[in-house]
Amino acid sequence: MRIPSEVRDQLALRFGVLFPHLNERQQRLALAAEARLLGHGGVRAVARAAGVSETTVRKGVFELEGCEGPLPDGRVRRDGGGRKNAEELDPLLVPALLALVEPDERGDPMSPLRWTTKSLRSLAGELTRQGHAASAPTVGRLLRENGFSLQANAKTLEGAQHPDRDTQFRYINDRVKDHQAGGEPVVSVDTKKKEVVGEFKNAGREWRPAGDPVRVDVHEFPGDALGKALPYGIYDLAANTGWVNVGTDHDTAAFAVESIRRWWHGQGHAAYPQATRLLITADAGGSNGYRTRAWKTELASFAAETGLAVTVCHMPPGTSKWNRIEHRLFSAITMNWRGRPLTSYEVIVQTIAATNTRTGLTVHAEMDPGSYPTGVKVSDVELNAVPLTGHAFHGEWNYTVHPRTAEPAHSGGPAAGLDCGALSHPALTGMTSTALTALAEALATEWQALHAPDRTTRRDGGERRRAPGGGRKAKLDLADRVLATVLQQHLALPPTVLARLFTVSKDTIRDATGEIRHLMDQHGHTLGPAAAHLTTLTGLFVYAAAHGAALATQAKPSP
């Protein structure tokens, strides 16, 4: 029987309205019911109206008539029904896919996709080229089933870790607790990422009317910028307050200390009027790095101005992200100006000053138009004038810059000319005068043999051309050499400071201390760990005065 076209149109309309609300089995049963009502030719007419195959309609008729028996609850197909998965039709598909996404572990390191993006379409195309037909959605499903997901890079590799990394963190924590218990200020300092000023894109998004984003420059050429902003932050750990000094020149040690100076005069002194000490935690590098000489000389000026004993504890190398200011202050500033172009210095300062958090953080920000030139050199004489004493534990990372010197007259002279008797004080050597003398006597025989070769022949075997006793005399006797070595071991004094103490060259000090250490090793004599790390001559005076050792000078003989 021929089915009129009007009936087929009505069927198509009915199916279009009804099918989105039915599952696969219900659709088959609905098709079967319509086909039975139409009688002969109904299967073909219904199939054409619904856009399905006649087999699907016949299958629905069989289910409607109960010829195949009832389906289990919750199923729309019988077991084994439907199209087979790609991995069932091709057992080698999954191994081939895993070899592409993990070439170093499972496949060829020279895989075609080793150096290209591994998008789903790229992976599907490469699998098809290898003879494993798969679509991009199939590839995505297989990856998820095998434990894969889209992953961004994770910043977790910190490079080689110093063996005392964790110990330094504990040491910093102990110093922080000690200062806070005494009501002394503790601040974390660092320079935030340099920002260019102008109509440039700033990462992040903020709410605006739909279709009306902030227009910024297509290109970000430095020459188009109005300038650069260098936010140097000081974060007060106890008060949960931040101070940001926005510079416009260079990130130098002078700029870093000037920022701390502005914080102290603008906020710190009012918050801690009785303070005598200041603890600064800082990164290991940059303008406030522990190797930067200018950082220490500038801190000495600041300490002299304020009368504060400034203690600095540096984070171990490679751990700058653990500095408290990074996630207490800088992260909040970044969140506050996300998606907002930094079009002027005023926008930068006002945005930083408006930063706050639910934990009560408040921030003060101001401009610093000062000039801070780079390339400033600090001489050995200037560094030796810094009243700096290193702590017993990693004195290069932990040190205190004192507000005044004990003997300022010795900071810039050509030589200290100190009395060796004063240098032999037990607080400086770590041993009594009797023990120091006994050590020199124990090494005397080997040292004299080392410095008393055959006087009748030259090194090449020929006869001597000078009388016995001729030639250059040793600048340091055995007692001086032993004293210099003990001072170096006990106070970690560098050769530059020892050279000034004994009025000789650095090379002479290196040769003398190396010689004595070798003799001490032969005798099995070892010294204890360093009691301090004193890197400057003035720091030695401060340390000696604090431990009751008066370093008096002796007059230099006239030439």
Buried (B, 14 or more C-beta within 10 A) or exposed (E): EEBEEEBBEEBBEBBEEEBEEBEEBBBBBBBBBBBBEBEEEBBBBBBBBBEBEEEBBBBBBEBBEEEEEEBEEEEBEEEEEEEEEBBEEBEEBBEBBBBBBEBEEBBEEEBEBEEEEBEBEBBBBBBEEBEBEBBBEBBBBBBEEEEBEEEEEEEEEBEEEBEBBEEBBEBBEEBBEBBBEEEBBBBBBBBBEEBBBBBBEBEEEEEEEEEEEEEEEEEEEEEEBBEBBBBBBBBBBBBBBBBBBBBBBBBBBBBBBBBBBBBBEEBBBEBBEEBEBBBBBBBBBBBBBBEBBBBBBBBBBBBBEBEBBBBBBBBBBBBBEBBBBBEBBBEBBBEBBEBEBBBBBEBBBEBBBEBEBEEEBBBBBBBBEEEBEEEEEBEBBBBBBBBBBBBEBBBBBBBBBBBEBBBEEBBEBEBBBBEEEBBBBBBBBBBEEEEBBEBBEBBBEEBEEEEEEEEEEEEEEEEEEEEEEEEEEEBBEBBBBBBBBBBBBBBBBBBBBBBBBBBBEBEBBBBBBEBBBEBBEEEEEEBEEBBBBBBBBBBBBBBBBEEEBEBEBEEEEEE
